[in-house]
Amino acid sequence: MFINEKRKKVRFLHKYLRAIGFSKFGSRKELKELLTNVIVNSTSRAYTINQDEIMLGEFCKDFAENMGIAVCGEFDEENDDKFVYDYYYPYLRGSGITTTEDVSVERHAAKDSYAGVCDDVKVGVSLIFYLQNMIPYVKAQALGQLPIRGTTLTLSALSIKGTIMMPIQKDEHQKKRIQKESKNRNNLIAAARRGDEEAIETLTLEDMDMYTTISRKIQKEDVFSLVDTYCMPYGVECDQYSILGEIVECRTVTNSMTGEEVYQMSVYCNELTFDLCINVEDIYGEPQVGRRFKGIIWLQGFINFPE
């Protein structure tokens, strides 16, 4: 009976809420008070009217630098002052530009939230992320301004389980060789996407050689001494990934409401750099610059529209 009651209490909470320092929340009353606090004392808020002439609103409150909760919904048609809550999500605002590739956006089926898709040749897979700034996108959509050219993308991620691993030792010569090979491969992938048959054949042969080399070495070596970084889709939800990346920056912040400590780090993964946060209690090992982070992430993205 106790176990069932515990499951009943936490099943409605957002899975990644603990990533920003809310691991102790366990009742609907606490959640309701938290979301009310976000709406009333929001750090930022945004509004727009969608294609159906409904006014949408988004209230965001930071509980540490660049980290907080967003509450989204719409205003009542009969009473514009009444905000009707629809959904909420925890967020981490990323820093810098992750990629300049074009992004396409689609609405989720169940609610007025959006998923973005970015095809960056450096990653090898289409990156699907949860769109953070949906209000500017909905506004541009309602005004018929899509597609907008010249956008950039800032990615970030939340994690609730991670492990710190030691780096693979490389000298300067090896680093330069890896960068050169990576640049050549990216050029081949871009050519293959344009239909270049020679590039497709070259990539196929390289993949076969790589598979043969790894199959031979893995008999005597650990896989993580061969694979420096990776990014792979994880589970059935399309915006979650299993990653291994090098930590380039790391700091500890404190949730101003709960007092829980959270690691915020910048991770270099598959030639993309993005910010990531994880609760101190949910990580095995001590993150430091140069070490590697291995874990499951929920990928978010902020589209930077040109002014």
Buried (B, 14 or more C-beta within 10 A) or exposed (E): EEEEEEEEBEEEBBBBBBBBBBBEBEEEEBBEEBBEBBBEEBEEBBBBBBEEEBBBBBBBBBBBEBBBBBBBBBBEEEEEEEBEBBBBBBBBBBBEEBBEBBBEBEBEEEEBBBBBBBBBBBBBEEBBBBBBBBBBBBBBBBEEEEEBEEBBBBBBBBBBBBEBBEEBEEEEEEEEEEEEEEEEBBEBBEBBEEEBEEBBEBBEEBEEEEEEEEEEEEEEEEEBEEEBBBBEBBEEEBBBBBBBBBBEBBEEBBBBBBEBBBBBBBBBBBBBBBBBBBBBEBBEBEBEEEBBBBBBBBBBBBBBBEE
